[in-house]
Amino acid sequence: MIHKIVQWFEQKAFGVCEWWGKKLGINTTKVRMYFIYLSFFTFGSPIILYFIMAFILENKNYFKPSFTKKRRSVWDIE
C-alpha cells in the first residue's frame, strides 16, 4: 500500500521537490524529507509555499518573459 502511494507521488505530484533537487544538485528524496521535517517544525506553513511553487511551475510559460521577435541571425539580410 505504501509503495503505491510513493509511486503515485513520484509520477503525478507537482514536481516541486524534483525541480529543487535538479536545481540544487541533490537527491530528490532528500529534498522531500527536508520539506517534511520543515513542515513539522513550522506547523505546516511550507505546504502553502509548496502549492504556490507548484502553481508557478505548472504555469511557468506565463511567468517567463516572452519575446515576440526571434533573434535574427547574422546571415539574414533584408
C-alpha positions in Angstrom: 0.0 0.0 0.0 2.7 2.5 0.9 4.6 1.6 -2.2 1.6 2.6 -4.3 1.3 5.9 -2.5 5.0 6.6 -3.0 4.7 5.6 -6.7 1.7 7.9 -7.2 3.6 10.9 -5.7 6.7 10.1 -7.8 4.6 10.1 -11.0 1.8 12.5 -10.5 2.8 15.0 -7.9 3.6 18.5 -9.0 7.3 18.0 -9.3 8.4 20.9 -7.0 10.8 18.7 -5.0 12.2 17.2 -8.1 12.7 20.6 -9.6 14.5 21.8 -6.5 16.6 18.7 -6.4 17.8 19.2 -10.0 18.5 22.9 -9.4 20.4 22.3 -6.2 22.1 19.1 -7.4 20.9 16.9 -4.6 18.8 13.8 -4.4 15.0 14.4 -4.8 14.3 12.1 -1.8 16.4 14.3 0.5 14.5 17.4 -0.7 11.2 15.7 0.1 12.5 14.6 3.6 13.7 18.2 4.4 10.4 19.5 3.3 8.5 17.1 5.5 10.8 17.9 8.5 10.4 21.6 7.9 6.6 21.2 7.7 6.6 19.5 11.2 8.8 22.2 12.8 6.9 25.1 11.3 3.4 23.7 11.8 2.6 23.1 8.1 3.4 26.6 6.7 5.7 25.2 3.9 2.6 23.4 2.5 1.3 26.8 1.4 4.7 27.6 -0.2 4.7 24.2 -1.9 1.3 24.9 -3.5 2.5 28.4 -4.7 5.6 26.8 -6.2 3.5 24.1 -7.8 1.3 26.7 -9.4 4.2 28.7 -10.7 5.9 25.5 -12.1 2.7 24.4 -13.8 2.2 27.9 -15.4 5.8 28.9 -15.9 5.2 29.7 -19.5 3.0 32.6 -18.4 5.6 33.9 -15.9 8.6 33.9 -18.3 9.1 37.0 -20.4 8.2 36.2 -23.9 9.9 37.8 -26.8 7.7 38.2 -29.8 10.5 38.6 -32.3 13.0 35.9 -32.8 16.6 36.9 -32.6 17.8 37.5 -36.1 20.7 35.7 -37.5 23.9 37.4 -38.7 23.2 35.8 -42.1 19.7 37.3 -42.5 20.0 40.2 -44.9 17.0 42.3 -45.9 
